[in-house]
Amino acid sequence: MDKLKAKDRIEKLRSKINELNYKYFVLNESEVEESVRDSLKKELISLETEFPEFITLESPTQRVGSALSAKFAKITHKTRKWSLQDVFSDEEIRDWFERIKRFAPNEKYDFLTELKIDGLNITLWYEEGRLVKALTRGNGVEGEDVTHAIRAIESVPLELREKVTIDVGGEVYMPKKSLEKLNARSEEKFANPRNAAAGSVRQLDPSVTASRDLDMFFYEIGAGELPTAPKTQEELMRTLQRLGLKTDTHFKHHDNIESVIKFCKSWAEKRDSLPYEIDGIVIKVNSLETHKSLGFTAKAPRYAVAYKFPASQVSSKVLDIIVQVGRTGALTPVAVLTPTLVAGSTVSRATLHNEDEIERKDIRIGDTVIIQKAGDVIPEVVASLPDLRTGSEKKFKFPTVCPICGSAVVKPDGEAIARCSNEKCFAIRRESLIHFATALNIDGLGEKIVDLLIEEGLVRTPVDIFELDKDDLFGLESFKDKKTENLLRAIDVSKDVTLDKFIFALGIRHVGAQTSGLIGRFLQGKSVPTELMHAPKRKPKETAQVSMFGDEPVEVEAGDVFPITAVIYLMKQVSLEELQHIEGIGEKVAESFYEWFSDSENIKMLEGLFESGVNVLKMPAVKVKEGVTGKVFVLTGTMASMSRGQAKELIVRGGGYVSGSVSGKTDYVVAGEEAGSKLKKAKELGVRVINEGEFGEMMG
């Protein structure tokens, strides 16, 4: 980036960050998640490092806090209040440790980790054990006098258990349940517990504060003297407890930095189980004497850092917008991004969903945007930040022809998704092959290998997969004896597959895993001529790995063969109306399934699979179980005795249904270890929650 462009970008970033800081710190409003503000600030720091001539005293990178509210009297702190340096990865934690070892190389290092409460930093002054003053952090040098509000918080002692003169620091927060109750009864709605806590502390009427069920954790001792001064941060936490000050009890001592990293990772996974919000882990050198040795930078103490959990939202820049074509012909616009770390992984692409979403969010090529990723969900663009535009951004024009085959793009009335009109489009065939291989659990036949086989002209349809031999594979890029042998073995194993899994593998639009099971049981119950039921091209194995859902397949008896020829026969006999009357099947699913079997090319492909020795097997009979058959289950958390796929399999085999979300129609929520938001919603709706042991007994 040249100097002129850098200067312009720096000025726009400063303006936007200052605006967000004002809303966040002064107005207690969050236009975006804090992680987005962190991401913009990180970009500004990087640019100012590269172009230091543009640094000014007014830059948000050059001060600790933010502007003070004019509501309350300003009081000077007895000891300076510092912000902590943020770290975002294992490597940055290790880098911090290496830096402090250079400043104090002769120290023996151990650490204390504390949960980073997402609340409002408050300092309390006690004189002879009595509470006399409470201040907000403010700009670190002076804060606002909110004593009247803090006295209303029940967990804050008005008198300590020892008559000491001391100032202590901590975090005022609002428990999650308290926020729910407040939003339910109040016209003013708060987006998160931190905003609610900040707004409650700044109430002029302390009775309002008292009604909002705030709480406070303490973690710092500033000015003052104690009869026995603590020597470590761990002793300091015990001292606070001894004085009658509440601390979060999840703090932990560590002998080495790798133990610290493990602790951070563990809480990133189970943070949702807490009754209050945390946004990271504070890592402190344990020895208070070493704190003095390490000292401070201009902006932060060296002895501590704040590990921020992988952000669910950050900012990035849209370099381009491309369109991908899926197995159903759906055209999905995708933003090509500046590589950005989000939710623990580097993201360079994010979905824009469809044309309507691009227009609604006004996403342009060149925009700075907010992206988010939750869990394993594909990253998406949430919004643009138009304040950062330079005028060079370009609006995206959605294609009217397929970018792969050039056929017309169609968008049926009432649908948001545009599709390629050519059912034989290469992209559709490619995605269908990948889905087929994935659905049949053909180990070793992933996306890259499918692409290689297509490029070599070896595979065009699923039939071609089962026609592959050693001569086809050996000698291809990365294919040697072992890899060739393993793939051919995996293909051979996949030739025995139950009816539900086979239907799902066909990739018919709207037909998912559970829907495939419902259709499969319907077809399995129909009458088929005897000669068609005994016409396999290859004798099936005595047992088959035929789990519908499992990442670890469940072995069941193969049972009778239900040949592909029988499936074809039945679909010629079954009417659309019959399909629509299958319980749990909607009109769209029935129509899509019926139309797929009306295509002669698809029937030809099925006949080819039959000739290649693919055996479709009858689905294991549903074993009617009291409390399971006809019931809807939701799984959350981790089970010790089985995978989630195996649990789903047991439910379906028992005639139950598995749902991905909790609603009033849910009968059971099965809660494993570290259950998340689904458990919380189940309790709110009064849905019955069972543990792993109860689930095992139910499934017999």
N, C-alpha and C positions, 0 to 999 in steps of 0.2 A: 504494500500500500504506500503511495507517495504521500508527502507531507501535507499537501492541501486536503486530500481526502481523509487523512488521519485526523487532522484538526477538526474537520466538519463532523466526522463520526464521534470524536471525543466530546464535542460540544453537545451533540444530540443525546449521547449517552448520559452526560452529566444532567442535562435538563430532565430526562425521563427518570433517572434514579432519584433526583431531588424531589420530583413530584411524588414518586412512590414512597419515599421516606416521609414526606410530609403527611400523606394519607395514613401511613402505617403507624408512625410514632406520635403525631399530633392529633389527627382525627380518629385514630384507632380503627381505620378502615383498611381492608386488604383488597386492592384492585386485582392483584395477582398473588399467587403463592409466594412465600418468602424465598423459596428456591429460585424463582424467576429473577427476583431482585438480586440474589447472590450471583446468578449467572451473568447478568448485565454488569454487575460491579467487577466481576472477574475479568470480563472482556475489557473494561475501562482500565483496570490495573495493568493488564497486558499491553495495551496501547500506550499508556503513560510511561511504562517501563521502556518501550521501544522508542518513544518520542518524548523524553523528559522535558524538553523545552516548552511543552504545552501544559505542564503541571501548574496549577494555581492553588492558592490557599483555600479557595472556595470549593475545590473539588471534593466530592463525597468520599474520596479515598484518603483525604488528609485530615479527617476529624474522627473522633471516637463515637460520639452520639448524634443527636439530632436537635432540632429546634425545640424549645420548651413551650408548653402551653401557658397562656397568660392567666389561667383560672386561679392558680394558687400561688402563695408566697414562695419565693426562691430562697433556698437555704444552701450555704456552702457545706459540702461534705467534709467530715473530719479526715477521711482518707480518700485518696483518688479512686474512682471506680473505673475499671478497665473493661474493654471488650476483649474477647478471646479471638485469637487467630483461628480461622476455620480450616479444617482438612477434610478431604472428600474420599480418600482411598487408603488402602493398606500401605501403598508406597509412600504417600504423603505423611502418614503416621511415622513410618520408619525414617523418613527424611528429617522430620522434626526431632526425633530422638538423636540422630547423628549430629544435628546442629547443636543441641544442648550439651552433648558430650564434648564438643569442641570448646564451649564456653567454660565448662567445669569438668575437665577430664579426669580429675582424681576422685570424683564422687562415686559412691556405690548407689546405683539407681534402682528404686522400686517405685511402684505407681499405685494410685487410687483412681478408680473409674466411678463416675456418678452419672445417673440418668440426667439428661439435659431437659429439664421441664420447660414446656412451651407456655410461658406465662409472662408476668411483669416483674422485673427486678426491683426489689425494695430493700432499703437499709433502715434498720431500727436502732435507735439510741436508747440505752437503758442507763439510768443513774441510780446507784445504790439498789439495783435490781428492779427498778420501776420504769415502765415504758414512758418516755417523755417526747419522743419524736419519731416520725416515720417519713422517709423521703423516697421519691422516685430516683432512678439513676440519672435522669436528665442528660446533660452533656458530659457527665463523668466528674465534673468539678462542682457543679451545683445542681440540686434537684428540687422538685416541688414538694411542698409540705402537705402530706395526705394523712397526717396522724389521725384525724377524726374518722377517716374511712377504715384505716387499718385496725383501729381499736375495736371496730365492729366485727372483725373476723374472729370467730370463736376459737380457732386453733392457735391464735397468737396470744401468748400469756401477757397479761397486764403487769404481772410481777414474776420475776424469775425465782428459781428455787435457791439461789445464792445472791447475796446483796453485793453484786459487782457492778462497776461502771464500765460499760463496753458498748461498742456498736457492732451489729451483726447484719449479715446480708442473706437474702434468700429470694425465692420466687413465689409470688402470689399467683394462684391458678384457679380455674374453675373446673371441677370434675365433669366428665362427659354427661353424666345423668343430670347434673344440675343445669347444664346448658340446654338439654332437651326440655326440661321443665320450664326454664325461663322463656325459651322460644315459644313454648306451647301457650303460655299465659300472657305474653307480652306482645304488644303491637310492633315494638322494635325487635327485629330479628338479627341475631349475630351469626356470622359465617363460621366462626370457630371459637373454641374456649379461650384462646389468648385475647381476642378482641373483646369478648365478654368480660374477662377479668380486668382488662385495662379500662374499659368503660365503667365498670362497677366501682373501681378504686377512685375514679375521678368524679364520682357523684358528690355534689355539695351536701346532700342530705345523707347522713350516715345510716339512717334507717333503711334506705334503699340498698346500700351496700350489704347491710345485715341480712336482708331478705334474699340475697342472691347466692348464699351458700358457697362463699369463697373459702379457699384453704391456702396454706403456705408451708413450704419446705425451706429449711435453713441449711447453708453450706459454707458460710464464710464468717470469720471474725476479723474485724478491722482494728480500730484504735481501742485502747483500754488495757486493763491489767487483770490477770487472773491469779489466784493463789498458787496454782500449779499450771504453768503454761504448757500447752500441748507441743510436742516436738515433731509430730507428723500430721498430715492431713487426716489420716484415719483417726488419730487421737483427737483431733479437732472436732470431727463429726461426733465422736463419743462425748466430748465435752459439751457440745451443743445439746445433745440429748440429756446430759446430766443437768444442765441448766433449766430444762423444761421446754426446750425449743424443738419443734418437730423436724425430723430429717427423713428424707426418702431412704428406706432401708435396703435398697438394692445396690448400694455402693459396695465395691469389692476391691480387695488388695491384690496386687500382681507383682511377681518377682521379675518378670521380663516383659518385653514389648510384644512378643508373639501372643502371650496370654491376653494382653490388652486387646489386640486385634481380634482374637477369637471372641472376646466378650462383646465387642462392638458388633460383630457379625450376628451373634446370637440374638441381640436385642433388635437388630434391624428386622429380623424375622418374626419376633413375638411382641413387638411394640403395641399392636392392636389389642392385646389381651389386657392391657392396663386400664384402670378406670379414669385415667387422665392422659393428656397428650404429651408425648416427648418427640423432639425433632433431632435428637442425636445423643452423643455420649461426651461428657467432659472428662478429659484425661489430664491428671495432675501428677507431677512428681510428688512422691509421698513426703519426703523430708522438707520441713518448713525452713530449716537452715539452708538447704540447697536452693530454696526459692530465692533467698537473699543473694546467694552466689550467682545465680543466673540473671537476676535483675529483670529489666524491662527494655523493650524496644520503644520507639517513639509512640507506638499505638497500642501495644499489648504486652502482657507478661510473657517471659520465655518459658516459664515452668509449667504452663498449661496450654492445651489446645482444645477446640471443640470439634469432635468428629461429627459431621452432618450426615445423616442417613442419605442413601442414594435418592436423589431428587425425583419425585414423580413428575415435576414440571420444571423445565428450564427453557432458556431462549436459544434460538439458533437462526441461521439465515437460509432462506430458500434460494438455492443456486439454479434450480430448474424444476419444471413439473413435467413428468412423463406419464404415460398411460399404460397400464398392464391389462392383459386379457386373461380372465380366469377360465376354469373348466366348464362353467355354464355360459361362457360368452360375455360375462359381465365386464365392462370397462371400468377400471378403478384408477383414478388419478393419484399419483404418488409424488410427494415433494422430495426432491434431491437436496439434502441439507449439508451444511458445513458439519463434519463429524463432531458429535457432541455427546458427552457422558450424561446419561439419564438412567435412573433406576439400576445403576450398577453395570451398565454396558454402553459401549459406544454406538450411537445411532447415526446413520447417514441417510436414512430414508424414513418417511412417515406417511401414512395413508391420509388422503384428503376425502375419502369416502365416495363422493360423487359430485357431479357438476353443480347441483343445487347448493351443496355445502360450501363449495369454493366461492360461489356468489354471495351466500349468506354471511360468510366470515370475511369476505373481501380479501382473499389471499392472492398475492401477486408475486411473480418471479422477482427476486431481489429483496423481498420483505424480510424484516426481522420478525420471527414468530415465536409463539409459545408452543412447545411440544410436550407431550406427556406420555408416560408409559406406566401402567400398573401391572405388577406381576409379570406374567408371560404374554400379556396382551400386546398386539402389534402397535408400535408407536403411532400417535396421531397428532395432527396439528389442531390445537385448541383455538387459537386466535392469532391475529396479526397485531403488531404494534405500529400503527400508521404514523405515530409521532416521530418515528425514526426514519421515515422515508426521505429520500434525496431527490426524487423526481425522475430517477432513471428506472424505477420499477415498471414491470410490464404486466398487463392483464393477460390471463391465460384463456385461450380460445379452445373450447372442447372440440375434439375431432368429429367430423361427420362421417368419416370412413374408418374402418378398423386399421390401426397402425401396423398390424401384422399381415393381414391378407388383402386389405384394400376394399373389402366389402362394406356395404352401407351399414351405418350404425342406426339402430332402432331404439326408441324409448316409448314403450306402451303407455297409454293414458293411465294416470293414477300411480305410476311407478317412478321411483327416483333413480333407478339403475338403467343406464344405457347399455345395450348389448350388441355384439357383432351378429349380423343376420346370417352369417355363413356357418352352419353347424359343422362344416368340415374344416374350419379354420385351423391352421397349424397350432396356434396357441391353445385352442380348446383341446385339441388332441394331446398336446404335451401335458397340460395340467391334469387331464383325465388319466393319463398313464401314471403320473406321479401319485395321484389319489388312489388309483387301483393298487399300486405296489404298496403304498402305506397302509391301506385298509386291510390287505391280506398279510401284513407284517412280513413282507419279503425282505429279510435282513440283507443289507448290502446293496439294495436297489433304491438308492436315494436320488435326489434331484440331479446331482452332477452325473451320476452313472446313466440315468435316463437320458440326459442331454447327449452324453457321449454315444449311446446306442442309437439315438435318433440321427446324430450327425454322421455316423458310420452306415446309416441306411439299414440297420439290423432290426429296428422296432418301429412300427407305425401304429399298431393296435395291441390291446392286451393279449391277443392270440399269439403274437410274435414273441412275447416274453417266454411262453411255454415251448416255443420251437427252438430256443437258443441251445447251442451245444458248445463243447469245448473248443472246436475249431473257430467258432464265431468270436469267442471271448479272448482266448489266449493270444497274447501279442498286442492287444489294445493297450492304450496308455495306462500304466500302473497295474495291468493284469498279468500276474504270474500264476504258477501252478496252484498255490494255496488260495489265492483270491478267486480264481476261476472255479475251483472245486467248491468253495464255500457258497458262492452265489448260485451255482447250479443246484446244490443241495437245498438251499433255502427256497428256490423256485419249486423244486420237487415236493417239499413239505407243504407248500401253500396250495398244492393241487387238491387237497382234501379240505373243504371249507363248508361250514354250515350255511343254510339258506339265508339267514338274516345277514350274515357277514358278506355273503356273495352279493346280495341285493345292494347293500351299502357300498360295496366296492365299485359298482357300476357307475356311481357318481351322478345319479339322476337328480335333477334340480328339485329342491325342497325335501328330498328324501334323506333324512338323517339316520343315525344309528338306531334310535328307539323306534322310529317310524318303520325302518326296515324289518324290525322284529315283528311289529304288528301286521305288516303285509305278509311276511313270511309265514306266520301262524295261520293267517287266512288262507293262503294258497295251500299250505300243508294239510288243511282240513278238507280240501276239495277232492272229489273223486277223479282218479287218473287211470286210463286203461292199463291193465297188468303188463302188457308187453313194453310199455314205456318206462315202467318202474324197475325193470330188470335189464337195462340196456347200457350199463357203464362200459366205457372203452378200456378202463383200467380198474383192476380190483383195488378198492380203498384199503388203507392200512387198518389194522385192528383198532387202533385208537387214533384220534386226531387232535391236534392242538387248535381248538376252535373257540377261544375266548372272543366275545364280541367287543369287549371294552378294554381288556387287560393289556397293560404294558408287560405283565408277566402272564402269559396264556394259561388258562385253566384247562387241564386235560379231562376230556369226557369221552364216553363211549361213542364211537362213530355212528352206531345205529344203522338204519336202512339208508340206502342211497336215494336221493330225490333228484334224479337226473335233470340236467339243463333242458333236455328235450321235453320233460314233463312240465317245466316252468313255461316253456314256449307254448306247449299245448294249452295249458290253463289260461294263458293270457289271450289266446284266441277265442276262448269260451266266455271269459269273464267280461261283463259289461262295465262301463264307466259308473253307472248307478250303483252296482254292487261294491265297487271300490270305495265310493263316497260314503257308503253305509258302514264301513269298518269303524268300530269304535276307536276314537283317537286320531282318525285320519280326516283332514280337512279337504275341501274341494280342490284347492290348489295342488295339494300333494297327489290326490287321486288323478287329476287331469294330467299332471306332469308325468306320473308313472304310466298312465294309459298311452299318452302320446309317444313316450320313449319306446314302448313295445309295438307301436304302430309303424315304426320306421324300419323298412326292410334291411337297411345297412346294419342296424343294431341287432336284428335277428340273425343276420349272416355272421356277425361277430360272435354271438352266443353259440351258434352251431360250430364255429371254429374252436371255441373253448372246449366244447364237448368232444370234438375230434382230437383235441390235444391231450385228452385224458384228465380234464378237470372234473372232479366229482363233487357235486353239491350234495350235502348230507342233510337229513332231517334234523331240525332243531330239537334239542333235548326237550322232553315234555315238561310243561310247567307243573311243578309240584305245589299244589294248593297248600298254602300255609296260612293259618289263622293269624291275622294281624299284618300279613304281608301282601297277599293277593289283592289287587285293586288299590293298594295304598301308594301314596306319593312320598318318596324319600329325598332328602337333601343331605349330601355329605360335606363335612367341613373339618379341617384339621388333618392331622396325620395319624394313621393307625399303626400299631406296633406289629400286629399279627398278620396283616394282609395289605396289599396295595389297593389304591382306590379303584383300579380296574376290576380287581377280584371282588370287591364289595359290590360294585355295580352289577357284576355278573350274577352274584347270589340273589340280588334283589329282583333282577329280570327273570331268572330261573324260577323264582318263587311267585311270579305273576305280578310283581310290583312295578312301579315306575320311578325313574330317577330324574330329578329336576335340578337345574343349575342354580335356581334362585328360590328364596323362601317367600311364600305368600300365604293367604288365608286358606288355600287349597292343599297346603303341605300337611301331611299326617305326622311325619317324624323328621327330626333333624338329628343325624348321627354325628356326634361331636367327638373328634379325636383330640390328640394333643395340639396345643397352640391353635385352637379353633378361633376363627376371626369374626368378621362382621355378620356372617350368616347366623352364628350363635346368638349374637346380640339381637338381631331382628326376630329370631324365633322366640326369644323371651318377651320381646315387645308385643308380638302377636299372640302369645299364649300357645305356641306350637309345642308339642311334646318333644323334649330333648332326651335322647338316650346315649349312653356311652358305648365304648367298643365292646365291653363285656355283655351288655344287654343286647346289643346288635347280634353278637355271636350266638347267644341263646335263642334269639328270635329266628335266626336262620337255621338253627339246628345243626 
